[in-house]
Structure formats: structure tokens, C-alpha cells
Amino acid sequence: MTQPTDESLPTRGIARDAAPPVGRRRGVVTGLAPLSPGIVEVTLALARPLAVLPGQSVACTFAGFPARDYSPTLRSDGSGELNELVLHLRRRPGGLVSSAIGRRIRVGHAVEVRGPFGRAFHRPGPGRLVLVGVGTGWAPIWSIARAARFREPARAMVLIAGARDPADLHMGEALDWLRRSGVEQVAAASGGQPAPSRPAGRLTTHLPHLRATDVVHVAGSPALVAAVRLLAASMNATCHADPFLASAHKRMSRHAPLDRLLAHRPQPAPTPAMRDIA
């Protein structure tokens, strides 16, 4: 087992519960790389670095197109520059932005970035990390997992990555690195007809038995996020989640009923460990 030793992380020096201030940056597209038939990696070079915690999102406006929210991540080999944002975009038929990638949006295209947003970011602390990401939800999960291995290598971690289409399981290099770094359980599952070595089915069936001291991060479709949040709530585990929808307004309205339900569930008396996580 190899222990990560690199300390060059953008989160260094930021308090564990303090989010960076929202800023605005101009930049250009410097890279377009297909990760799978349905997902493309887009690299932006910003005029000045923008502090984004692992798991947060930014609003990107490609010149001539409407704004879209994305979670910055790292490349599969863990690389990334301070003035870069690496994004995962799903190609959607008829999508105003995604269908233009590689056609009207090419290397050199101007972009404006605003952010960061979100509270589902990595926080060092006690308790096992349970990370679940599907599709482009892998982007924030990989960012969180990589940061956790460098910042707190002794912390227990379980990671489950997935995709509806087996062809979109593009994260093999990253999963191999996590295994070598000592992550206790790493799994990649998909629907459709997966390879014989890959588990199939819903990601929730591959979750470990959750504990009250666990800290869960989930990113992906609204259905996945809702299912994992309910499972975490049933065990009083901490859960950080941002469902992937086309807009922040839809994200908020879709999950408002679940938010109200979880807000009124009975809470146990916090233990010292749970107080530290909250």
C-alpha cells in the first residue's frame, strides 16, 4: 500500500467548514477530451485561479450559450493546474450546451465562470467516508476522494462509482490509484450489460451497512441522491448531496419535499464524534 504524500492541494489553508467567497473569472477552453461515448472532459484556463473546494460547483457561461452548473474535478491521473478547471459534461441530444461541444464550442472559446457554490464539499474529520457517484457525478466524488487521501490518509473510505451505460465507466485509472492508496472498498457498477468483472445493478445495492458515524457524499441523478439520503437518514449518518439537474431552481424545487421530511425526523442525542462531524 502506498500512502499519498503530495500536499499541493487548493484546499490548503481554508478552514474545514468555511467555503471560499464567490468570485467571477474569465477564461478560455483549452482542452476537449472524450472520456466515453457519453461524457467529455472540458478543460478551462482562467485568467486568475478560483478557489473551489472538492465537491463544490461553479456556473459556467460559454460565450453565446446559457449558463450551466458543473463540479470541477481532476483528470484521471490526478493532475490539474491552479488556474485550470477540469469539467465533465454529458452529451445530451438537443442540449443547448453539450451538443455544441466540439462543434461551436472548441478550444479557444471564451467562458465566464462564477462560483464556487454548494456545501457538499470535503471536510476532514472522524467517521468513515462513503462516496457514491454516478455519471458526471463522478467529477465531485473523485475530487473529494483524492483530497481525502492526501489530507487524511488514515481515514477509512468506501467508494462506489457507477454509470447507466457500461461504456461510461471511464474512471478505471482513478479507481486503481485509490486501491493502491489503501481505500478499503472500491466498486464500479452499471446497468445494461456490464463486463464480466464489473458488478451490475443499482449503486444503492452495493452500499455498505451505514453507521451513524459515517459521512456520506453522493452525486448523480435526483433518484440516486434521494435514495442515498434516505438510507443515510435511516441510520442518522451525515449526508452531503447535490443532485445533478439542469438548473439550481430545479434542483431546489425537486428536493424540497425530501428536505422537509428529513428536517423533521427525530434526532438522537449527539455523541462527541457526531458533534465534530456536524
N, C-alpha and C positions, 0 to 999 in steps of 0.2 A: 504494500500500500504506500502510495506517495502522498505526502502532505503538501498542500499549496503553500507557497511562501511569498508570492507576489503581493505587494501592498499598494500597487498603483491603481487604486480604485477611486472613482469620482465621489463616493460617499464619505471618504475620509474627512474627519473634522466636523461633520454635521451631527448634531445631537440625535439620538436614536428615535425620538418622536417628533422632531422638527422637520417640516417639509421646506424645501427651498422656496424662495419667493418666485412668483410668476413673472416671467420675462418674455421678451419678444426678440427674435433673431431672424435675420435674413440669411439665405444660403442658396446653394445650388445642388442639383442632383449630380453626384459623381460616380455612381455605380448602380447597375441594374443586373441582377444575377438570379436566374430561376433556381429555386430550391427544389421544386417539384412541379408537376403539371399544373397545380392549382395555386401555388404560393411563390411569390417573387421577393427577393431581398433588395431593398432600395436603400442606398447609402446617400446621406446628405452631408455636405460640408458647410458648416456655419461660419459666419464672419467672426463670431466670438463663441467660446464654449458656453453651453447652457447646462446648469446643474440639474440633473434628473436622478432621483433615487431609483434603485432597482424595483420595478413593479409599477412605477408611475407612467402616465401617458402625456402626450403632447398633441396639440391641434396643429395640423399641417395644412397650409393652403398653397397648393401648386398654382402658379400663375395661370389665371384663366379658368380655374376649377373651384368648386366649393370646398370648404374646409372638411377635413376628416380627422378622427382621433386615432392615434397609433401609440403602441407602447415600445419605446426604444429598447434595443437589446444588444447583444454581441453576436459576432459571427460564430459559426460552429466551433472554430478553433479558439474562441475566447478573445479574439483581437478586436480592437476598436480604439480610435483616437479621441482625445478630449474634445476636439472641435467637430466630431462626427456624430451623427445619429444613424443607427442601423435599424431599419424598419422591416417588418414582414407584412406584405399586402396580399390578400386573397383576390385572385382574379374572379370577378363576378360578371356573368354575361349581362350586358346592358349597364353595368356600373359606370357612373359618370367619371370616376377617377380610375378605378382599377382597369377598366377596358382601354384606357388611354396610355397605360404604362408600356413603354417600348414603342409607342406609335407617336402620339402627340407629346407625351411626357418622356423625354430622353435625357441622356447625360448633358448637363449644361442648363437644364430647365430651372428657372428661378422658383424659389419656395420661401414662404414665410412660416416660421414656427412660433407658437405661443404655448407657454407652459412653465413648469410641469403641473399636472393635476392628479388628484387621486390620493387616497390614504392607504391603499393596499400595497404599501412598499415594505421592503425588508427591514426588520428591526432585530438587532442582536438581542439575545436573551435566553432564558431557560426554556425547556419544553422542546419536544421533538418537532421538527418541521415536516409537514406533509404538503407536498407541492403537486398540484394537478393542473395540467394544461392540455387543451385540445386545439388543433388547427393553428391559427395565428395566435391563440392564447399561449402557445409555447414561448413566444417572444418574452413576455414579462417573467414567466416561470424560469426560463434559462438565465435571465438576468439576475433573478433572486437567488437561484441555486448557486451560480458562480460566485456572487458576492458572499453568500453564507460560507462557502468552502474556504474562501480566503480570510474572512473576518472572524469566523468561529469554527475552525476545522474540527473541533471535538464535538460539535453539536450533532445529535442524531438527525437523520434526514431520510425521508421516503419520497420518491419522486415517480409520478406516473404521467407519461405523455401519451397523447392519442391523436387520432385523425379519423374522420369518417371514411376516407379513401386510403387504403394501404399505401398508395403511391405518394401520399403526402407525409409519410413518416420519414422526414428528411433529417432528423436530428441524431443520427447514429453516432457521429463523431463526438458530439457533446455528451451523449449518454455514456459512451465509452470512457470519456475523461472523468465523468462523475463516478463511475465504478472504480476506476483506478485511484481516485482521490479518497475512497473509503466510504462512499454513500452506501448505507446498508441495504437498500432495496430500490432498484431502478427497473421500470417496466414501460413498454410501449405497446399500446393496444389499438386496434382499429376495427371498423366494421368491414363490410364487403368480404373479400376473400383474401385474408392476410397470408403472408408466407408461413410455412410450417413452424418456424421458430418463433413466430410472433403470437402472443395471446390475442384473442378476439373478444368482442362484446363491449358493453358499456364500461366506461372507466370506473364508475362507482362500484362495480363488482370486483375491482382489483384494489380497492382501498383497504388499508389495514384496519384492524379494530381500533377505533379512535378512543383517545383518553382525554380527560378534562384538561390535562396539562399540555395537550398538543396545540400547535399553532398551524392552522391550515391556510394555504393560499390557493385559490382556484381562479383560472382564467379560461374563458371559452364561451360557448353558446349560453344563452339565458337558461335553457333547460338544465344544462350541466351545472351551472353556477347555483341554481335554485336547489337542485338535488343535493349537492355537496354541502351547501349552507344548512339545509335541514338535518342532514346526518351529523354535522358538527354541532348544531344546536341541541340535538338529542343527547349528546354526551357533554354538553356545556364546554366544548372546545372553542377556542378563539378562531374565528374565520375571517380572513380578509379576501374580498372578492370584488371584481369589476366585470360584469358581463359585457360581452362584445356585441354592441348594436351600432346602427348607422349613426346615431347621434346621442348626445348626452341627455336630451329631453326624453327620447325613447327609453334610454337606459334607466332613468329615474322613474318614469311612469310605469314601466313594465314590472319593476320590482317593488313598487310602493306597497302593495298588499302584503308581500312576504316580509318586508321591513317592519310593517306594523305588527304582524304576527310575532316575529322574533323579539320585538321590543317589549312585548307584554308577557313573554314566557317567564316562569318562575326562575329566579337566580339563586344558586346556593351561596352560602357564606363563603367569601373568597379566602383561599389559603394564601400564605405568603408568596408562594410561587405564582399563583394566579394574579395577585396584585401586581407583581412585577411585569407580567405579560400585558395586562390591560392597558 
